[in-house]
Amino acid sequence: MSPREKADLPTSGSSTSHLSTAECPSHSGSVPECDDKKRVSEEDDRGRKEEETEEEEEDERNGDEGFMGMTPLLQAHHAMERMEEFVHKMWEGRWRVIPHDVLPDWLKDNDFLLHGHRPPMPSFRACFKSIFRIHTETGNIWTHLLGCLFFLCLGLMYMFRPNMSFVAPVQEKVVIGMFFLGAILCLSFSWLFHTVYCHSEGVSRVFSKLDYSGIAFLIMGSFVPWLYYSFYCSPQPCFIYLIVVCVLGLAAITVSQCDFFATPQYRGVRAGVFVGLGLSGVVPTLHFVISEGLIKATTIGQMGWLFLMATLYITGACLYAARIPERFFPGKCDIWFHSHQLFHILVVAGAFVHFHGVSNLQEFRFTAGGGCTEDGNL
């Protein structure tokens, strides 16, 4: 091959020439015509590349300006999607407790607990795994989780006691079973709420309503066996008081279903509603003391245990409403011994004290038999 032919052949690395040697033969003597074809081809390639570059730049500009061109609602939607993606990625790793001031508003409940809060957890699995971590809700969860298991076992043992231990086995087991049912529901709803309330605002709202309903169930359930044994020989006032307590309890549950009821501003109102429901027992208590006499009421009637139970409940509610002791020691009671934990402990203690008093009433009734005196007293 001659040097002239080699020069006319296209190089292998050329990206602009699409002409083959057959299209541009070197021996034909039409070299200028071939050069013109090459030049035209190169110009076409350059034009196509410039058009592609312009299209890519326009796409990039559209992508950069796309978010700014969205409506505020659409921007918020995309922001929420990115936040959810970030939270899920975070939960693929290991979470850490955070201070109170960076919590979302729906998780802010007690501004005296400065550190040790769980971040929002959009995963029930993560919420339940957090039971075994140390944070502000650890004590709240375990005090009522263990209390729930305790009363569940105690209730099963009591229900399986021999019938010979009761005067009227079916009635008495149903009556005392109402107390155990109220206690177990209250403690179950409570520890479940404190476990999952950091899941999302909607979940928090639903379980907070269950939590407040559980408190009302405990109070109503506690009245049932006490009224049954205290007015054992006076069924009419017993029935009336039970109806009144149930109506008041249902009213408290109805109020607790309002969304505003769970807000921090209504902390005192919440405590007042349930303390008031409990104090409705003052009327049947005075009735019992007047009809039986103070000495008999405090000995046989177990009135001392009833007062102790009321003291524990009311003390716990007052500590909860006033946020003591963390109010006086902000940041010092973040994990242990803050007001809500003390309230939980006193609730469990009060429920057990009430059960002890009712058990004594049941034993007295078993010892005295099923008969009643002519005046209808114990």
Buried (B, 14 or more C-beta within 10 A) or exposed (E): EEEEEEEBEBEEEEEBBBBEEEEBBBEEEEBEEBEEBBEEBBEEBEEEEEEEEEEEEEEEEEEEEEEEEEEEEEEEEEEEEEEEEEBEEBBEEEBEBBEBEEBEEBBBBBEBBBBBBBBBBBBEEBBBEBBEEEBBBBBBBBBBBEBBBBBBEBBEEBEEEEEEEBBBEEEBBBBBBBBBBBBBBBBBBBBBBBBBBBBBEEBBBBBBBBBBBBBBBBBBBBBBBBBBBBBBBBEEBBEEBBEBBEEBBEEBBEBBBEEEBBBEEBBEEBBEBBBEBBEBBEEBBEBBBEBBBEEBBBBBBBBEBBBBBBEBBBBBBBBBBBBBBBBEEBEBBBBEBBBBBBBBBBBBBBBBBBBEBBBBBBEBBBEBEEEEEEEBBB
